[in-house]
Amino acid sequence: MLRTHRASTVRRVVAGWRRRGLTVGFVPTMGAIHAGHLSLVERAARHADRVVASVFVNPLQFAPHEDYRRYPRPAQRDRRLLRAASVDLLWEPRAAEFYPAGHRTRVKVEGLGDVLEGASRPGHFAGVATVVLKLLQVVGPDALWLGQKDAQQARIIERMVQDLDVPVRVRRAPTVRERDGLALSSRNAYLSREERRQAVALWRGLEAARARLRAGERSAARLKAVVRRVWREYPRVREDYVAVVDRDLQPLARVRGPALLAVAARLGRARLIDNLEWNGR
Ligand code: AMP
């Protein structure tokens, strides 16, 4: 596995592959690599000749009071895991090089970035869209791999790629979960033992709502009530939102076709999200 912090090296290596006619898949991450990230790498490798991964805790997507400083950065472990997962090139940008003094441009995807996560985290998705566009400009992959775990992020990036004619195919991979259903996340490391035990509430709530959907329930209000009823059994879980939205992340009163059930909650100092896609069946 090649490893660099320089954009120029990434460009040079990828250009060399391109001259040989090789295709490239790209997996951007913030590190603290877990099986969710590795599933993206595996999929990227299955569909392309070479895989580029990036590890960059992007300062632009954190609000001042958020966890940028304490976000886990186990660099050696991340390198080992990504190498073992057969990443060909690991890009570890340095913040001061990636965002040199005077950097001012932000990518804002109107309407999609200020609901759900965006309502709780103003400016977050402008930071995400900006970093992803910059990464794509340098790597120039055939495919960009994103996790369904961050469904809103994936939707925003898909929209940005389409709107700005970025020549890349955006692909989503399903959420990888712990045995009890908790979605893998670098932020799970913030949970105490008891909080970890109760964190399963997010998925249990979504599963309960899915059971009701399967039974024919279509009222968004009642589906949200189902999630909240489950959460009442987990006193450490403090709701941030429970939402039923359409493909464009707009709230639904009734589920008539495809829908996304999205939830966010705080447990201690962790803020966790999860979601469930409903395809009408
Ligand atoms: P992050 O390092 O949290 O920025 O995530 C990097 C990529 O991995 C994003 O596309 C995430 O959606 C994806 N990802 C994070 N957690 C999971 C998971 N549990 N299952 C699948 N993909 C994930």
Boltz pocket constraint, residues with backbone or C-beta under 6 A from the ligand:
constraints:
  - pocket:
      binder: B
      contacts: [[A, 28], [A, 29], [A, 30], [A, 31], [A, 35], [A, 36], [A, 37], [A, 39], [A, 40], [A, 145], [A, 146], [A, 147], [A, 148], [A, 149], [A, 150], [A, 173], [A, 174], [A, 175], [A, 176], [A, 177], [A, 183], [A, 184], [A, 185], [A, 186]]
      max_distance: 6.0
